[in-house]
Amino acid sequence: MFEVLKSRYSTWKRYSRTVQELESLTSRELADLGISRADIPRLAREAARQ
């Protein structure tokens, strides 16, 4: 059970960190990467699963 909690916490931390990093970029920087602000949660979920 502890391993499950540890895994979920790690996944949540990766998600949270990714969202924070992407939201810190300017709209211009996101556009240069081909990312819209609406894409951030989805991209963070995908990154957290890896």
ModelCIF file with pLDDT and N, C-alpha, C, O atoms, coordinates in Angstrom:
data_MODEL
#
_entry.id   MODEL 
#
_entity.id                         1 
_entity.type                       polymer 
_entity.pdbx_number_of_molecules   1 
#
_entity_poly.entity_id                      1 
_entity_poly.type                           'polypeptide(L)' 
_entity_poly.nstd_linkage                   no 
_entity_poly.nstd_monomer                   no 
_entity_poly.pdbx_seq_one_letter_code       MFEVLKSRYSTWKRYSRTVQELESLTSRELADLGISRADIPRLAREAARQ 
_entity_poly.pdbx_seq_one_letter_code_can   MFEVLKSRYSTWKRYSRTVQELESLTSRELADLGISRADIPRLAREAARQ 
_entity_poly.pdbx_strand_id                 A 
#
loop_
_entity_poly_seq.entity_id 
_entity_poly_seq.num 
_entity_poly_seq.mon_id 
_entity_poly_seq.hetero 
1 1  MET n 
1 2  PHE n 
1 3  GLU n 
1 4  VAL n 
1 5  LEU n 
1 6  LYS n 
1 7  SER n 
1 8  ARG n 
1 9  TYR n 
1 10 SER n 
1 11 THR n 
1 12 TRP n 
1 13 LYS n 
1 14 ARG n 
1 15 TYR n 
1 16 SER n 
1 17 ARG n 
1 18 THR n 
1 19 VAL n 
1 20 GLN n 
1 21 GLU n 
1 22 LEU n 
1 23 GLU n 
1 24 SER n 
1 25 LEU n 
1 26 THR n 
1 27 SER n 
1 28 ARG n 
1 29 GLU n 
1 30 LEU n 
1 31 ALA n 
1 32 ASP n 
1 33 LEU n 
1 34 GLY n 
1 35 ILE n 
1 36 SER n 
1 37 ARG n 
1 38 ALA n 
1 39 ASP n 
1 40 ILE n 
1 41 PRO n 
1 42 ARG n 
1 43 LEU n 
1 44 ALA n 
1 45 ARG n 
1 46 GLU n 
1 47 ALA n 
1 48 ALA n 
1 49 ARG n 
1 50 GLN n 
#
_struct_asym.id          A 
_struct_asym.entity_id   1 
#
loop_
_ma_qa_metric.id 
_ma_qa_metric.mode 
_ma_qa_metric.name 
_ma_qa_metric.software_group_id 
_ma_qa_metric.type 
1 global pLDDT . pLDDT 
2 local  pLDDT . pLDDT 
#
_ma_qa_metric_global.metric_id      1 
_ma_qa_metric_global.metric_value   96.16 
_ma_qa_metric_global.model_id       1 
_ma_qa_metric_global.ordinal_id     1 
#
loop_
_ma_qa_metric_local.label_asym_id 
_ma_qa_metric_local.label_comp_id 
_ma_qa_metric_local.label_seq_id 
_ma_qa_metric_local.metric_id 
_ma_qa_metric_local.metric_value 
_ma_qa_metric_local.model_id 
_ma_qa_metric_local.ordinal_id 
A MET 1  2 85.00 1 1  
A PHE 2  2 90.00 1 2  
A GLU 3  2 95.00 1 3  
A VAL 4  2 94.00 1 4  
A LEU 5  2 95.00 1 5  
A LYS 6  2 95.00 1 6  
A SER 7  2 95.00 1 7  
A ARG 8  2 96.00 1 8  
A TYR 9  2 96.00 1 9  
A SER 10 2 96.00 1 10 
A THR 11 2 97.00 1 11 
A TRP 12 2 97.00 1 12 
A LYS 13 2 97.00 1 13 
A ARG 14 2 97.00 1 14 
A TYR 15 2 98.00 1 15 
A SER 16 2 98.00 1 16 
A ARG 17 2 97.00 1 17 
A THR 18 2 97.00 1 18 
A VAL 19 2 98.00 1 19 
A GLN 20 2 98.00 1 20 
A GLU 21 2 98.00 1 21 
A LEU 22 2 98.00 1 22 
A GLU 23 2 98.00 1 23 
A SER 24 2 98.00 1 24 
A LEU 25 2 98.00 1 25 
A THR 26 2 97.00 1 26 
A SER 27 2 96.00 1 27 
A ARG 28 2 98.00 1 28 
A GLU 29 2 98.00 1 29 
A LEU 30 2 98.00 1 30 
A ALA 31 2 98.00 1 31 
A ASP 32 2 98.00 1 32 
A LEU 33 2 97.00 1 33 
A GLY 34 2 97.00 1 34 
A ILE 35 2 97.00 1 35 
A SER 36 2 97.00 1 36 
A ARG 37 2 97.00 1 37 
A ALA 38 2 97.00 1 38 
A ASP 39 2 97.00 1 39 
A ILE 40 2 98.00 1 40 
A PRO 41 2 98.00 1 41 
A ARG 42 2 97.00 1 42 
A LEU 43 2 97.00 1 43 
A ALA 44 2 97.00 1 44 
A ARG 45 2 97.00 1 45 
A GLU 46 2 96.00 1 46 
A ALA 47 2 95.00 1 47 
A ALA 48 2 95.00 1 48 
A ARG 49 2 92.00 1 49 
A GLN 50 2 83.00 1 50 
#
loop_
_atom_site.group_PDB 
_atom_site.id 
_atom_site.type_symbol 
_atom_site.label_atom_id 
_atom_site.label_alt_id 
_atom_site.label_comp_id 
_atom_site.label_asym_id 
_atom_site.label_entity_id 
_atom_site.label_seq_id 
_atom_site.pdbx_PDB_ins_code 
_atom_site.Cartn_x 
_atom_site.Cartn_y 
_atom_site.Cartn_z 
_atom_site.occupancy 
_atom_site.B_iso_or_equiv 
_atom_site.pdbx_formal_charge 
_atom_site.auth_seq_id 
_atom_site.auth_comp_id 
_atom_site.auth_asym_id 
_atom_site.auth_atom_id 
_atom_site.pdbx_PDB_model_num 
ATOM 1   N N  . MET A 1 1  ? 0.825  -1.192 0.000   1.00 85.00 ? 1  MET A N  1 
ATOM 2   C CA . MET A 1 1  ? 0.000  0.000  0.000   1.00 85.00 ? 1  MET A CA 1 
ATOM 3   C C  . MET A 1 1  ? 0.870  1.257  0.000   1.00 85.00 ? 1  MET A C  1 
ATOM 4   O O  . MET A 1 1  ? 0.560  2.233  -0.683  1.00 85.00 ? 1  MET A O  1 
ATOM 5   N N  . PHE A 1 2  ? 1.955  1.226  0.767   1.00 90.00 ? 2  PHE A N  1 
ATOM 6   C CA . PHE A 1 2  ? 2.845  2.375  0.804   1.00 90.00 ? 2  PHE A CA 1 
ATOM 7   C C  . PHE A 1 2  ? 3.430  2.660  -0.578  1.00 90.00 ? 2  PHE A C  1 
ATOM 8   O O  . PHE A 1 2  ? 3.579  3.820  -0.961  1.00 90.00 ? 2  PHE A O  1 
ATOM 9   N N  . GLU A 1 3  ? 3.757  1.623  -1.315  1.00 95.00 ? 3  GLU A N  1 
ATOM 10  C CA . GLU A 1 3  ? 4.322  1.794  -2.659  1.00 95.00 ? 3  GLU A CA 1 
ATOM 11  C C  . GLU A 1 3  ? 3.327  2.476  -3.596  1.00 95.00 ? 3  GLU A C  1 
ATOM 12  O O  . GLU A 1 3  ? 3.714  3.293  -4.432  1.00 95.00 ? 3  GLU A O  1 
ATOM 13  N N  . VAL A 1 4  ? 2.053  2.141  -3.455  1.00 94.00 ? 4  VAL A N  1 
ATOM 14  C CA . VAL A 1 4  ? 1.021  2.763  -4.287  1.00 94.00 ? 4  VAL A CA 1 
ATOM 15  C C  . VAL A 1 4  ? 0.949  4.254  -3.981  1.00 94.00 ? 4  VAL A C  1 
ATOM 16  O O  . VAL A 1 4  ? 0.904  5.074  -4.898  1.00 94.00 ? 4  VAL A O  1 
ATOM 17  N N  . LEU A 1 5  ? 0.938  4.606  -2.716  1.00 95.00 ? 5  LEU A N  1 
ATOM 18  C CA . LEU A 1 5  ? 0.892  6.018  -2.328  1.00 95.00 ? 5  LEU A CA 1 
ATOM 19  C C  . LEU A 1 5  ? 2.136  6.761  -2.809  1.00 95.00 ? 5  LEU A C  1 
ATOM 20  O O  . LEU A 1 5  ? 2.053  7.891  -3.289  1.00 95.00 ? 5  LEU A O  1 
ATOM 21  N N  . LYS A 1 6  ? 3.273  6.116  -2.675  1.00 95.00 ? 6  LYS A N  1 
ATOM 22  C CA . LYS A 1 6  ? 4.528  6.713  -3.116  1.00 95.00 ? 6  LYS A CA 1 
ATOM 23  C C  . LYS A 1 6  ? 4.501  6.965  -4.630  1.00 95.00 ? 6  LYS A C  1 
ATOM 24  O O  . LYS A 1 6  ? 4.937  8.016  -5.100  1.00 95.00 ? 6  LYS A O  1 
ATOM 25  N N  . SER A 1 7  ? 3.988  5.998  -5.376  1.00 95.00 ? 7  SER A N  1 
ATOM 26  C CA . SER A 1 7  ? 3.895  6.128  -6.823  1.00 95.00 ? 7  SER A CA 1 
ATOM 27  C C  . SER A 1 7  ? 2.939  7.250  -7.221  1.00 95.00 ? 7  SER A C  1 
ATOM 28  O O  . SER A 1 7  ? 3.246  8.046  -8.108  1.00 95.00 ? 7  SER A O  1 
ATOM 29  N N  . ARG A 1 8  ? 1.791  7.312  -6.571  1.00 96.00 ? 8  ARG A N  1 
ATOM 30  C CA . ARG A 1 8  ? 0.819  8.370  -6.884  1.00 96.00 ? 8  ARG A CA 1 
ATOM 31  C C  . ARG A 1 8  ? 1.367  9.747  -6.545  1.00 96.00 ? 8  ARG A C  1 
ATOM 32  O O  . ARG A 1 8  ? 1.144  10.708 -7.281  1.00 96.00 ? 8  ARG A O  1 
ATOM 33  N N  . TYR A 1 9  ? 2.088  9.844  -5.425  1.00 96.00 ? 9  TYR A N  1 
ATOM 34  C CA . TYR A 1 9  ? 2.667  11.122 -5.040  1.00 96.00 ? 9  TYR A CA 1 
ATOM 35  C C  . TYR A 1 9  ? 3.716  11.550 -6.072  1.00 96.00 ? 9  TYR A C  1 
ATOM 36  O O  . TYR A 1 9  ? 3.766  12.719 -6.454  1.00 96.00 ? 9  TYR A O  1 
ATOM 37  N N  . SER A 1 10 ? 4.534  10.633 -6.513  1.00 96.00 ? 10 SER A N  1 
ATOM 38  C CA . SER A 1 10 ? 5.550  10.943 -7.520  1.00 96.00 ? 10 SER A CA 1 
ATOM 39  C C  . SER A 1 10 ? 4.910  11.404 -8.816  1.00 96.00 ? 10 SER A C  1 
ATOM 40  O O  . SER A 1 10 ? 5.376  12.356 -9.443  1.00 96.00 ? 10 SER A O  1 
ATOM 41  N N  . THR A 1 11 ? 3.845  10.730 -9.217  1.00 97.00 ? 11 THR A N  1 
ATOM 42  C CA . THR A 1 11 ? 3.135  11.118 -10.430 1.00 97.00 ? 11 THR A CA 1 
ATOM 43  C C  . THR A 1 11 ? 2.549  12.513 -10.287 1.00 97.00 ? 11 THR A C  1 
ATOM 44  O O  . THR A 1 11 ? 2.644  13.329 -11.204 1.00 97.00 ? 11 THR A O  1 
ATOM 45  N N  . TRP A 1 12 ? 1.945  12.785 -9.143  1.00 97.00 ? 12 TRP A N  1 
ATOM 46  C CA . TRP A 1 12 ? 1.356  14.104 -8.910  1.00 97.00 ? 12 TRP A CA 1 
ATOM 47  C C  . TRP A 1 12 ? 2.437  15.184 -8.924  1.00 97.00 ? 12 TRP A C  1 
ATOM 48  O O  . TRP A 1 12 ? 2.216  16.266 -9.468  1.00 97.00 ? 12 TRP A O  1 
ATOM 49  N N  . LYS A 1 13 ? 3.606  14.907 -8.333  1.00 97.00 ? 13 LYS A N  1 
ATOM 50  C CA . LYS A 1 13 ? 4.695  15.878 -8.317  1.00 97.00 ? 13 LYS A CA 1 
ATOM 51  C C  . LYS A 1 13 ? 5.189  16.180 -9.732  1.00 97.00 ? 13 LYS A C  1 
ATOM 52  O O  . LYS A 1 13 ? 5.448  17.337 -10.065 1.00 97.00 ? 13 LYS A O  1 
ATOM 53  N N  . ARG A 1 14 ? 5.322  15.134 -10.575 1.00 97.00 ? 14 ARG A N  1 
ATOM 54  C CA . ARG A 1 14 ? 5.747  15.348 -11.962 1.00 97.00 ? 14 ARG A CA 1 
ATOM 55  C C  . ARG A 1 14 ? 4.722  16.187 -12.694 1.00 97.00 ? 14 ARG A C  1 
ATOM 56  O O  . ARG A 1 14 ? 5.084  17.096 -13.441 1.00 97.00 ? 14 ARG A O  1 
ATOM 57  N N  . TYR A 1 15 ? 3.423  15.889 -12.487 1.00 98.00 ? 15 TYR A N  1 
ATOM 58  C CA . TYR A 1 15 ? 2.351  16.662 -13.116 1.00 98.00 ? 15 TYR A CA 1 
ATOM 59  C C  . TYR A 1 15 ? 2.426  18.121 -12.677 1.00 98.00 ? 15 TYR A C  1 
ATOM 60  O O  . TYR A 1 15 ? 2.407  19.029 -13.508 1.00 98.00 ? 15 TYR A O  1 
ATOM 61  N N  . SER A 1 16 ? 2.508  18.334 -11.390 1.00 98.00 ? 16 SER A N  1 
ATOM 62  C CA . SER A 1 16 ? 2.530  19.681 -10.831 1.00 98.00 ? 16 SER A CA 1 
ATOM 63  C C  . SER A 1 16 ? 3.737  20.483 -11.331 1.00 98.00 ? 16 SER A C  1 
ATOM 64  O O  . SER A 1 16 ? 3.605  21.653 -11.690 1.00 98.00 ? 16 SER A O  1 
ATOM 65  N N  . ARG A 1 17 ? 4.899  19.851 -11.350 1.00 97.00 ? 17 ARG A N  1 
ATOM 66  C CA . ARG A 1 17 ? 6.116  20.520 -11.809 1.00 97.00 ? 17 ARG A CA 1 
ATOM 67  C C  . ARG A 1 17 ? 6.010  20.890 -13.284 1.00 97.00 ? 17 ARG A C  1 
ATOM 68  O O  . ARG A 1 17 ? 6.421  21.980 -13.683 1.00 97.00 ? 17 ARG A O  1 
ATOM 69  N N  . THR A 1 18 ? 5.461  19.992 -14.092 1.00 97.00 ? 18 THR A N  1 
ATOM 70  C CA . THR A 1 18 ? 5.320  20.262 -15.516 1.00 97.00 ? 18 THR A CA 1 
ATOM 71  C C  . THR A 1 18 ? 4.365  21.421 -15.759 1.00 97.00 ? 18 THR A C  1 
ATOM 72  O O  . THR A 1 18 ? 4.651  22.303 -16.569 1.00 97.00 ? 18 THR A O  1 
ATOM 73  N N  . VAL A 1 19 ? 3.229  21.425 -15.060 1.00 98.00 ? 19 VAL A N  1 
ATOM 74  C CA . VAL A 1 19 ? 2.271  22.524 -15.197 1.00 98.00 ? 19 VAL A CA 1 
ATOM 75  C C  . VAL A 1 19 ? 2.945  23.837 -14.813 1.00 98.00 ? 19 VAL A C  1 
ATOM 76  O O  . VAL A 1 19 ? 2.828  24.832 -15.529 1.00 98.00 ? 19 VAL A O  1 
ATOM 77  N N  . GLN A 1 20 ? 3.641  23.840 -13.697 1.00 98.00 ? 20 GLN A N  1 
ATOM 78  C CA . GLN A 1 20 ? 4.294  25.053 -13.226 1.00 98.00 ? 20 GLN A CA 1 
ATOM 79  C C  . GLN A 1 20 ? 5.307  25.573 -14.244 1.00 98.00 ? 20 GLN A C  1 
ATOM 80  O O  . GLN A 1 20 ? 5.354  26.770 -14.525 1.00 98.00 ? 20 GLN A O  1 
ATOM 81  N N  . GLU A 1 21 ? 6.105  24.683 -14.786 1.00 98.00 ? 21 GLU A N  1 
ATOM 82  C CA . GLU A 1 21 ? 7.119  25.100 -15.751 1.00 98.00 ? 21 GLU A CA 1 
ATOM 83  C C  . GLU A 1 21 ? 6.494  25.635 -17.032 1.00 98.00 ? 21 GLU A C  1 
ATOM 84  O O  . GLU A 1 21 ? 6.936  26.657 -17.556 1.00 98.00 ? 21 GLU A O  1 
ATOM 85  N N  . LEU A 1 22 ? 5.474  24.957 -17.538 1.00 98.00 ? 22 LEU A N  1 
ATOM 86  C CA . LEU A 1 22 ? 4.837  25.420 -18.769 1.00 98.00 ? 22 LEU A CA 1 
ATOM 87  C C  . LEU A 1 22 ? 4.079  26.728 -18.557 1.00 98.00 ? 22 LEU A C  1 
ATOM 88  O O  . LEU A 1 22 ? 4.082  27.591 -19.435 1.00 98.00 ? 22 LEU A O  1 
ATOM 89  N N  . GLU A 1 23 ? 3.436  26.882 -17.410 1.00 98.00 ? 23 GLU A N  1 
ATOM 90  C CA . GLU A 1 23 ? 2.700  28.115 -17.148 1.00 98.00 ? 23 GLU A CA 1 
ATOM 91  C C  . GLU A 1 23 ? 3.633  29.305 -16.936 1.00 98.00 ? 23 GLU A C  1 
ATOM 92  O O  . GLU A 1 23 ? 3.207  30.453 -17.060 1.00 98.00 ? 23 GLU A O  1 
ATOM 93  N N  . SER A 1 24 ? 4.891  29.045 -16.622 1.00 98.00 ? 24 SER A N  1 
ATOM 94  C CA . SER A 1 24 ? 5.840  30.139 -16.436 1.00 98.00 ? 24 SER A CA 1 
ATOM 95  C C  . SER A 1 24 ? 6.333  30.704 -17.770 1.00 98.00 ? 24 SER A C  1 
ATOM 96  O O  . SER A 1 24 ? 6.915  31.788 -17.810 1.00 98.00 ? 24 SER A O  1 
ATOM 97  N N  . LEU A 1 25 ? 6.101  29.970 -18.858 1.00 98.00 ? 25 LEU A N  1 
ATOM 98  C CA . LEU A 1 25 ? 6.513  30.448 -20.176 1.00 98.00 ? 25 LEU A CA 1 
ATOM 99  C C  . LEU A 1 25 ? 5.556  31.527 -20.667 1.00 98.00 ? 25 LEU A C  1 
ATOM 100 O O  . LEU A 1 25 ? 4.378  31.544 -20.311 1.00 98.00 ? 25 LEU A O  1 
ATOM 101 N N  . THR A 1 26 ? 6.083  32.418 -21.484 1.00 97.00 ? 26 THR A N  1 
ATOM 102 C CA . THR A 1 26 ? 5.238  33.445 -22.085 1.00 97.00 ? 26 THR A CA 1 
ATOM 103 C C  . THR A 1 26 ? 4.403  32.817 -23.203 1.00 97.00 ? 26 THR A C  1 
ATOM 104 O O  . THR A 1 26 ? 4.697  31.718 -23.674 1.00 97.00 ? 26 THR A O  1 
ATOM 105 N N  . SER A 1 27 ? 3.378  33.523 -23.608 1.00 96.00 ? 27 SER A N  1 
ATOM 106 C CA . SER A 1 27 ? 2.538  33.031 -24.706 1.00 96.00 ? 27 SER A CA 1 
ATOM 107 C C  . SER A 1 27 ? 3.367  32.866 -25.979 1.00 96.00 ? 27 SER A C  1 
ATOM 108 O O  . SER A 1 27 ? 3.136  31.940 -26.756 1.00 96.00 ? 27 SER A O  1 
ATOM 109 N N  . ARG A 1 28 ? 4.313  33.746 -26.189 1.00 98.00 ? 28 ARG A N  1 
ATOM 110 C CA . ARG A 1 28 ? 5.181  33.669 -27.364 1.00 98.00 ? 28 ARG A CA 1 
ATOM 111 C C  . ARG A 1 28 ? 6.046  32.405 -27.322 1.00 98.00 ? 28 ARG A C  1 
ATOM 112 O O  . ARG A 1 28 ? 6.192  31.712 -28.328 1.00 98.00 ? 28 ARG A O  1 
ATOM 113 N N  . GLU A 1 29 ? 6.611  32.117 -26.164 1.00 98.00 ? 29 GLU A N  1 
ATOM 114 C CA . GLU A 1 29 ? 7.443  30.919 -26.022 1.00 98.00 ? 29 GLU A CA 1 
ATOM 115 C C  . GLU A 1 29 ? 6.612  29.660 -26.240 1.00 98.00 ? 29 GLU A C  1 
ATOM 116 O O  . GLU A 1 29 ? 7.065  28.720 -26.893 1.00 98.00 ? 29 GLU A O  1 
ATOM 117 N N  . LEU A 1 30 ? 5.397  29.638 -25.694 1.00 98.00 ? 30 LEU A N  1 
ATOM 118 C CA . LEU A 1 30 ? 4.520  28.479 -25.915 1.00 98.00 ? 30 LEU A CA 1 
ATOM 119 C C  . LEU A 1 30 ? 4.182  28.334 -27.389 1.00 98.00 ? 30 LEU A C  1 
ATOM 120 O O  . LEU A 1 30 ? 4.179  27.224 -27.921 1.00 98.00 ? 30 LEU A O  1 
ATOM 121 N N  . ALA A 1 31 ? 3.898  29.452 -28.054 1.00 98.00 ? 31 ALA A N  1 
ATOM 122 C CA . ALA A 1 31 ? 3.572  29.415 -29.485 1.00 98.00 ? 31 ALA A CA 1 
ATOM 123 C C  . ALA A 1 31 ? 4.759  28.884 -30.287 1.00 98.00 ? 31 ALA A C  1 
ATOM 124 O O  . ALA A 1 31 ? 4.578  28.118 -31.233 1.00 98.00 ? 31 ALA A O  1 
ATOM 125 N N  . ASP A 1 32 ? 5.961  29.288 -29.913 1.00 98.00 ? 32 ASP A N  1 
ATOM 126 C CA . ASP A 1 32 ? 7.154  28.788 -30.604 1.00 98.00 ? 32 ASP A CA 1 
ATOM 127 C C  . ASP A 1 32 ? 7.281  27.272 -30.466 1.00 98.00 ? 32 ASP A C  1 
ATOM 128 O O  . ASP A 1 32 ? 7.813  26.607 -31.356 1.00 98.00 ? 32 ASP A O  1 
ATOM 129 N N  . LEU A 1 33 ? 6.794  26.729 -29.352 1.00 97.00 ? 33 LEU A N  1 
ATOM 130 C CA . LEU A 1 33 ? 6.831  25.280 -29.125 1.00 97.00 ? 33 LEU A CA 1 
ATOM 131 C C  . LEU A 1 33 ? 5.616  24.568 -29.711 1.00 97.00 ? 33 LEU A C  1 
ATOM 132 O O  . LEU A 1 33 ? 5.550  23.339 -29.712 1.00 97.00 ? 33 LEU A O  1 
ATOM 133 N N  . GLY A 1 34 ? 4.653  25.347 -30.209 1.00 97.00 ? 34 GLY A N  1 
ATOM 134 C CA . GLY A 1 34 ? 3.437  24.759 -30.768 1.00 97.00 ? 34 GLY A CA 1 
ATOM 135 C C  . GLY A 1 34 ? 2.460  24.321 -29.695 1.00 97.00 ? 34 GLY A C  1 
ATOM 136 O O  . GLY A 1 34 ? 1.688  23.384 -29.902 1.00 97.00 ? 34 GLY A O  1 
ATOM 137 N N  . ILE A 1 35 ? 2.485  24.994 -28.543 1.00 97.00 ? 35 ILE A N  1 
ATOM 138 C CA . ILE A 1 35 ? 1.624  24.641 -27.412 1.00 97.00 ? 35 ILE A CA 1 
ATOM 139 C C  . ILE A 1 35 ? 0.713  25.811 -27.096 1.00 97.00 ? 35 ILE A C  1 
ATOM 140 O O  . ILE A 1 35 ? 1.162  26.956 -27.042 1.00 97.00 ? 35 ILE A O  1 
ATOM 141 N N  . SER A 1 36 ? -0.555 25.530 -26.888 1.00 97.00 ? 36 SER A N  1 
ATOM 142 C CA . SER A 1 36 ? -1.462 26.576 -26.412 1.00 97.00 ? 36 SER A CA 1 
ATOM 143 C C  . SER A 1 36 ? -1.654 26.386 -24.909 1.00 97.00 ? 36 SER A C  1 
ATOM 144 O O  . SER A 1 36 ? -1.419 25.299 -24.382 1.00 97.00 ? 36 SER A O  1 
ATOM 145 N N  . ARG A 1 37 ? -2.073 27.427 -24.234 1.00 97.00 ? 37 ARG A N  1 
ATOM 146 C CA . ARG A 1 37 ? -2.280 27.329 -22.780 1.00 97.00 ? 37 ARG A CA 1 
ATOM 147 C C  . ARG A 1 37 ? -3.307 26.257 -22.436 1.00 97.00 ? 37 ARG A C  1 
ATOM 148 O O  . ARG A 1 37 ? -3.219 25.634 -21.378 1.00 97.00 ? 37 ARG A O  1 
ATOM 149 N N  . ALA A 1 38 ? -4.269 26.037 -23.308 1.00 97.00 ? 38 ALA A N  1 
ATOM 150 C CA . ALA A 1 38 ? -5.290 25.014 -23.072 1.00 97.00 ? 38 ALA A CA 1 
ATOM 151 C C  . ALA A 1 38 ? -4.698 23.605 -23.120 1.00 97.00 ? 38 ALA A C  1 
ATOM 152 O O  . ALA A 1 38 ? -5.288 22.673 -22.573 1.00 97.00 ? 38 ALA A O  1 
ATOM 153 N N  . ASP A 1 39 ? -3.551 23.437 -23.760 1.00 97.00 ? 39 ASP A N  1 
ATOM 154 C CA . ASP A 1 39 ? -2.900 22.131 -23.873 1.00 97.00 ? 39 ASP A CA 1 
ATOM 155 C C  . ASP A 1 39 ? -2.091 21.747 -22.642 1.00 97.00 ? 39 ASP A C  1 
ATOM 156 O O  . ASP A 1 39 ? -1.727 20.581 -22.488 1.00 97.00 ? 39 ASP A O  1 
ATOM 157 N N  . ILE A 1 40 ? -1.805 22.696 -21.770 1.00 98.00 ? 40 ILE A N  1 
ATOM 158 C CA . ILE A 1 40 ? -0.898 22.456 -20.643 1.00 98.00 ? 40 ILE A CA 1 
ATOM 159 C C  . ILE A 1 40 ? -1.353 21.297 -19.752 1.00 98.00 ? 40 ILE A C  1 
ATOM 160 O O  . ILE A 1 40 ? -0.540 20.417 -19.471 1.00 98.00 ? 40 ILE A O  1 
ATOM 161 N N  . PRO A 1 41 ? -2.619 21.248 -19.289 1.00 98.00 ? 41 PRO A N  1 
ATOM 162 C CA . PRO A 1 41 ? -3.006 20.119 -18.418 1.00 98.00 ? 41 PRO A CA 1 
ATOM 163 C C  . PRO A 1 41 ? -2.842 18.753 -19.094 1.00 98.00 ? 41 PRO A C  1 
ATOM 164 O O  . PRO A 1 41 ? -2.398 17.794 -18.463 1.00 98.00 ? 41 PRO A O  1 
ATOM 165 N N  . ARG A 1 42 ? -3.197 18.671 -20.365 1.00 97.00 ? 42 ARG A N  1 
ATOM 166 C CA . ARG A 1 42 ? -3.077 17.402 -21.081 1.00 97.00 ? 42 ARG A CA 1 
ATOM 167 C C  . ARG A 1 42 ? -1.619 16.995 -21.223 1.00 97.00 ? 42 ARG A C  1 
ATOM 168 O O  . ARG A 1 42 ? -1.269 15.839 -20.986 1.00 97.00 ? 42 ARG A O  1 
ATOM 169 N N  . LEU A 1 43 ? -0.777 17.930 -21.605 1.00 97.00 ? 43 LEU A N  1 
ATOM 170 C CA . LEU A 1 43 ? 0.643  17.629 -21.755 1.00 97.00 ? 43 LEU A CA 1 
ATOM 171 C C  . LEU A 1 43 ? 1.281  17.234 -20.428 1.00 97.00 ? 43 LEU A C  1 
ATOM 172 O O  . LEU A 1 43 ? 2.143  16.356 -20.378 1.00 97.00 ? 43 LEU A O  1 
ATOM 173 N N  . ALA A 1 44 ? 0.852  17.885 -19.362 1.00 97.00 ? 44 ALA A N  1 
ATOM 174 C CA . ALA A 1 44 ? 1.380  17.544 -18.038 1.00 97.00 ? 44 ALA A CA 1 
ATOM 175 C C  . ALA A 1 44 ? 0.956  16.146 -17.621 1.00 97.00 ? 44 ALA A C  1 
ATOM 176 O O  . ALA A 1 44 ? 1.750  15.404 -17.042 1.00 97.00 ? 44 ALA A O  1 
ATOM 177 N N  . ARG A 1 45 ? -0.294 15.777 -17.911 1.00 97.00 ? 45 ARG A N  1 
ATOM 178 C CA . ARG A 1 45 ? -0.756 14.405 -17.593 1.00 97.00 ? 45 ARG A CA 1 
ATOM 179 C C  . ARG A 1 45 ? 0.062  13.381 -18.360 1.00 97.00 ? 45 ARG A C  1 
ATOM 180 O O  . ARG A 1 45 ? 0.470  12.359 -17.809 1.00 97.00 ? 45 ARG A O  1 
ATOM 181 N N  . GLU A 1 46 ? 0.301  13.662 -19.643 1.00 96.00 ? 46 GLU A N  1 
ATOM 182 C CA . GLU A 1 46 ? 1.096  12.724 -20.455 1.00 96.00 ? 46 GLU A CA 1 
ATOM 183 C C  . GLU A 1 46 ? 2.516  12.609 -19.923 1.00 96.00 ? 46 GLU A C  1 
ATOM 184 O O  . GLU A 1 46 ? 3.072  11.512 -19.872 1.00 96.00 ? 46 GLU A O  1 
ATOM 185 N N  . ALA A 1 47 ? 3.099  13.717 -19.531 1.00 95.00 ? 47 ALA A N  1 
ATOM 186 C CA . ALA A 1 47 ? 4.466  13.700 -19.000 1.00 95.00 ? 47 ALA A CA 1 
ATOM 187 C C  . ALA A 1 47 ? 4.530  12.968 -17.666 1.00 95.00 ? 47 ALA A C  1 
ATOM 188 O O  . ALA A 1 47 ? 5.512  12.282 -17.382 1.00 95.00 ? 47 ALA A O  1 
ATOM 189 N N  . ALA A 1 48 ? 3.507  13.105 -16.858 1.00 95.00 ? 48 ALA A N  1 
ATOM 190 C CA . ALA A 1 48 ? 3.499  12.474 -15.536 1.00 95.00 ? 48 ALA A CA 1 
ATOM 191 C C  . ALA A 1 48 ? 3.391  10.953 -15.627 1.00 95.00 ? 48 ALA A C  1 
ATOM 192 O O  . ALA A 1 48 ? 3.859  10.249 -14.732 1.00 95.00 ? 48 ALA A O  1 
ATOM 193 N N  . ARG A 1 49 ? 2.786  10.444 -16.684 1.00 92.00 ? 49 ARG A N  1 
ATOM 194 C CA . ARG A 1 49 ? 2.616  8.993  -16.854 1.00 92.00 ? 49 ARG A CA 1 
ATOM 195 C C  . ARG A 1 49 ? 3.922  8.299  -17.231 1.00 92.00 ? 49 ARG A C  1 
ATOM 196 O O  . ARG A 1 49 ? 4.071  7.096  -17.020 1.00 92.00 ? 49 ARG A O  1 
ATOM 197 N N  . GLN A 1 50 ? 4.851  9.041  -17.778 1.00 83.00 ? 50 GLN A N  1 
ATOM 198 C CA . GLN A 1 50 ? 6.098  8.434  -18.266 1.00 83.00 ? 50 GLN A CA 1 
ATOM 199 C C  . GLN A 1 50 ? 7.082  8.210  -17.176 1.00 83.00 ? 50 GLN A C  1 
ATOM 200 O O  . GLN A 1 50 ? 8.177  7.707  -17.427 1.00 83.00 ? 50 GLN A O  1 
#
